[in-house]
Amino acid sequence: MQHSLQCHFSGKDLARFMLIAFPPFVVGGIGIAHLSAWYLVPWVILFLSYFGLIEIRVMCSHCPHYAEPRTLSLQCWANYGAPKLWEYRPGPMTRGENIVFFAGLVLIAGYPLAFLMIGTQWLLLTIFVLTTAAMGTLMATLMCNHCMNFACPLNRVEQSVREDFFSRNPVVARAWGRASLSERKTQ
């Protein structure tokens, strides 16, 4: 499955993720700091709280990377190094977890957007919107379509690849209400 699903951490994937994800944050940070560097403090706290704790609980704890033994932190391209504070919870996210997941993303993107508009920083606003759109597009086409966290609402892995993964991973298959390959053979 190595060509259709990213099951093992690689520094190359982490670097790709950073190159895709950081431009909107840099542009947004510049726009916020242009008004006052102190306005960056709440955004950084929100950023660290969301990506370091909240997202890990509502989304990452459903990912097979979270179940990897002998590590106290995540070994994935999106949240590499984030602490594993909760138990692994295979299976889909709940409606509430989806709401929290998207609300966090909206708050993190909306914070600099508000400052760029209030400060009438039209060039930075345009660059922020374009880099955010590029990030979404590139994440969907280069990362989310190979990610093994099927619980994530942004996951774009084809159903046939998911079924192949389920057939090789009985714990995950059962959590998703699927039968693994070995269970199918005994039926």
C-alpha positions as CSV (number, residue, x, y, z in Angstrom):
1,M,0.0,0.0,0.0
2,Q,3.1,2.3,0.1
3,H,2.2,4.0,-3.2
4,S,-1.5,4.7,-2.3
5,L,-1.4,5.4,1.4
6,Q,1.1,7.2,3.6
7,C,1.4,4.7,6.5
8,H,4.9,5.6,7.7
9,F,6.4,8.9,8.7
10,S,8.9,10.5,6.4
11,G,10.8,13.8,6.7
12,K,10.0,14.5,3.0
13,D,6.2,14.5,3.7
14,L,6.7,16.7,6.8
15,A,8.7,19.2,4.7
16,R,6.1,19.1,2.0
17,F,3.4,19.8,4.6
18,M,5.4,22.7,6.1
19,L,5.9,24.3,2.7
20,I,2.1,24.0,2.0
21,A,0.8,25.0,5.4
22,F,3.0,27.8,6.5
23,P,2.6,30.5,3.9
24,P,-0.9,31.6,5.1
25,F,0.3,31.7,8.7
26,V,3.3,33.8,7.8
27,V,1.2,36.2,5.8
28,G,-1.5,36.4,8.5
29,G,1.1,36.9,11.2
30,I,2.7,39.8,9.2
31,G,-0.7,41.4,8.9
32,I,-1.5,41.0,12.6
33,A,1.9,42.3,13.7
34,H,1.5,45.3,11.4
35,L,-1.2,46.5,13.7
36,S,0.5,45.3,16.9
37,A,2.8,42.5,17.8
38,W,0.7,42.0,20.9
39,Y,-2.2,40.9,18.8
40,L,-0.1,37.9,17.8
41,V,-0.2,36.5,21.4
42,P,-3.8,35.4,21.4
43,W,-3.4,33.9,17.9
44,V,-0.3,31.9,18.9
45,I,-2.1,30.7,22.1
46,L,-5.1,29.7,20.0
47,F,-2.8,28.0,17.4
48,L,-0.8,26.0,20.0
49,S,-3.9,25.1,21.9
50,Y,-5.8,23.9,18.9
51,F,-3.1,22.1,16.9
52,G,-1.3,20.9,20.0
53,L,-4.2,19.7,22.1
54,I,-7.7,20.1,20.8
55,E,-7.2,18.8,17.3
56,I,-5.2,15.9,18.7
57,R,-8.1,14.9,20.8
58,V,-11.0,15.3,18.4
59,M,-9.2,14.1,15.2
60,C,-5.8,12.7,15.6
61,S,-6.7,10.2,18.4
62,H,-8.8,8.4,15.7
63,C,-5.7,7.9,13.5
64,P,-3.7,4.7,13.3
65,H,-0.5,6.8,13.8
66,Y,-1.9,7.6,17.2
67,A,-1.8,3.8,18.0
68,E,1.8,3.4,17.2
69,P,3.5,1.8,20.2
70,R,6.6,3.0,22.0
71,T,6.1,6.7,21.1
72,L,4.8,9.4,23.4
73,S,4.3,11.8,20.5
74,L,2.7,11.6,17.0
75,Q,4.9,10.5,14.2
76,C,2.9,11.8,11.2
77,W,3.4,14.5,8.6
78,A,0.7,16.9,9.9
79,N,1.3,17.0,13.7
80,Y,4.7,15.5,14.1
81,G,5.8,15.7,17.8
82,A,2.4,16.5,19.2
83,P,1.9,14.7,22.6
84,K,-0.3,11.6,22.7
85,L,-2.3,12.5,25.8
86,W,-5.5,10.5,25.1
87,E,-6.2,6.9,24.3
88,Y,-6.4,5.7,20.7
89,R,-10.0,5.7,19.5
90,P,-10.3,4.0,16.1
91,G,-13.4,4.7,14.1
92,P,-15.2,7.8,12.8
93,M,-15.3,11.1,14.5
94,T,-18.5,12.1,16.3
95,R,-20.7,15.0,15.0
96,G,-19.4,17.1,18.0
97,E,-15.8,16.3,17.2
98,N,-16.4,17.4,13.6
99,I,-17.9,20.7,14.8
100,V,-15.0,21.4,17.1
101,F,-12.5,20.4,14.3
102,F,-14.0,22.9,11.8
103,A,-14.7,25.6,14.4
104,G,-11.0,25.6,15.3
105,L,-10.0,25.9,11.7
106,V,-12.4,28.8,11.2
107,L,-11.1,30.6,14.3
108,I,-7.5,30.2,13.3
109,A,-8.0,31.4,9.7
110,G,-10.6,34.0,10.7
111,Y,-8.4,35.7,13.3
112,P,-5.8,37.1,10.8
113,L,-8.5,37.7,8.2
114,A,-10.2,40.1,10.6
115,F,-7.0,42.0,11.3
116,L,-6.2,42.2,7.6
117,M,-9.7,43.6,6.9
118,I,-9.7,46.0,9.9
119,G,-6.3,47.3,9.0
120,T,-7.3,47.7,5.3
121,Q,-4.2,45.6,4.3
122,W,-5.7,44.7,0.9
123,L,-2.5,43.3,-0.6
124,L,-1.8,41.1,2.4
125,L,-5.5,40.1,2.5
126,T,-5.3,39.0,-1.1
127,I,-2.1,37.1,-0.6
128,F,-3.6,35.5,2.6
129,V,-6.7,34.4,0.7
130,L,-4.7,33.1,-2.2
131,T,-2.2,31.2,0.0
132,T,-5.0,29.8,2.1
133,A,-6.8,28.6,-1.1
134,A,-3.6,27.1,-2.4
135,M,-3.0,25.4,0.9
136,G,-6.4,23.8,0.8
137,T,-6.0,22.7,-2.8
138,L,-2.5,21.3,-2.3
139,M,-3.4,19.6,0.9
140,A,-6.4,17.9,-0.8
141,T,-4.4,16.7,-3.8
142,L,-1.0,15.9,-2.3
143,M,-1.6,15.0,1.3
144,C,-5.2,14.2,2.2
145,N,-5.7,11.7,-0.6
146,H,-2.9,9.6,0.9
147,C,-3.6,9.9,4.6
148,M,-4.6,6.9,6.7
149,N,-6.7,8.9,9.1
150,F,-10.0,8.1,7.5
151,A,-11.8,9.8,10.4
152,C,-10.7,13.2,9.3
153,P,-13.4,15.0,7.4
154,L,-10.8,16.3,5.0
155,N,-9.6,12.8,4.1
156,R,-9.8,12.1,0.3
157,V,-8.5,8.5,0.1
158,E,-10.4,6.4,-2.4
159,Q,-12.8,3.8,-1.1
160,S,-11.0,0.9,-2.7
161,V,-7.7,1.9,-0.9
162,R,-9.6,2.2,2.4
163,E,-11.0,-1.3,2.0
164,D,-7.6,-2.7,1.2
165,F,-6.3,-0.9,4.4
166,F,-9.2,-2.4,6.5
167,S,-8.5,-5.8,5.1
168,R,-4.9,-5.6,6.5
169,N,-5.8,-3.9,9.9
170,P,-8.5,-5.9,11.8
171,V,-8.7,-3.5,14.8
172,V,-9.4,-0.5,12.6
173,A,-11.7,-2.5,10.4
174,R,-13.9,-3.5,13.4
175,A,-14.0,0.1,14.6
176,W,-15.3,1.1,11.2
177,G,-17.8,-1.8,11.1
178,R,-15.8,-3.6,8.4
179,A,-14.5,-7.1,8.3
180,S,-10.8,-7.7,7.9
181,L,-9.4,-10.1,5.3
182,S,-8.8,-12.8,7.9
183,E,-12.3,-12.4,9.2
184,R,-13.7,-12.6,5.7
185,K,-11.9,-15.9,5.1
186,T,-13.4,-17.5,8.2
187,Q,-16.9,-16.5,7.3
